[in-house]
């Protein structure tokens, strides 16, 4: 195994693997996805290896979303076909994460681009929603004091 434990994103962040970089700063690197949903698909990756959200500090997480916002705005202003933008983060195998170095996908959308999200969008009873809200509230980390 290489010095990055086989993590291609760690190798890209270290400048040891090829990438078409859009932006780089002290906390993150944004580069073009090798297997894009649409032309212009950008990945925003923390410099620090974090498998998922549980491993990422909130300041870096906020930075990723700020950078994703900026990339989304740039996609809209670019010459690429972009009639909408998706920002997508998969945390865990069940959420379709394939590379286990947390990353934010930012990609242009347009009619007929072939990207779909299918789900059962059935309305849930308020009692169930209240129970679920309570479960999430109990698990929310307390902000530092």
Residue pairs with C-beta under 8 A, 6 or more apart in sequence:
2 11
4 10
4 11
4 14
4 16
4 49
5 49
7 49
7 99
7 100
7 101
8 17
8 99
8 101
9 43
9 45
9 49
9 99
9 101
9 103
10 49
10 101
11 17
12 18
12 19
12 29
12 31
12 45
13 29
13 45
13 47
19 29
19 31
19 32
20 31
20 32
21 29
21 30
21 31
22 30
22 31
22 32
22 42
22 71
22 74
23 29
23 30
23 67
23 70
23 71
24 30
25 67
26 47
27 46
27 47
27 48
27 60
27 63
27 64
28 44
28 45
28 46
28 47
28 60
28 63
28 64
28 67
29 44
29 45
29 47
30 42
30 43
30 44
30 45
30 67
30 71
30 106
31 42
31 43
31 45
32 40
32 41
32 42
32 43
33 41
33 42
33 43
33 105
33 107
36 107
37 86
37 105
37 107
37 113
37 114
37 115
38 81
38 107
38 108
38 109
38 110
38 113
38 115
39 80
39 81
39 108
40 75
40 78
40 80
40 81
40 82
40 107
40 108
41 105
41 106
41 107
41 108
42 71
42 75
42 105
42 106
42 107
43 103
43 104
43 105
43 106
44 64
44 67
44 68
44 71
44 103
44 104
44 106
45 101
45 102
45 103
45 104
46 56
46 60
46 63
46 64
46 101
46 102
48 56
48 60
49 55
49 101
50 56
50 60
50 101
50 102
51 100
51 101
51 102
52 91
52 92
52 97
52 100
52 102
53 61
53 89
53 91
53 102
55 102
56 102
64 104
65 87
65 104
67 104
68 87
68 104
68 106
69 87
71 106
72 85
72 87
72 106
75 82
75 85
75 106
75 107
75 108
76 82
76 85
80 108
81 108
81 110
82 108
82 109
82 110
83 108
83 109
83 110
83 111
84 108
84 109
84 110
85 106
85 107
85 108
85 109
86 105
86 106
86 107
86 109
86 115
87 104
87 105
87 106
88 104
88 105
88 107
89 102
89 103
89 104
89 105
90 96
90 97
90 98
90 105
91 97
91 102
107 115
109 115
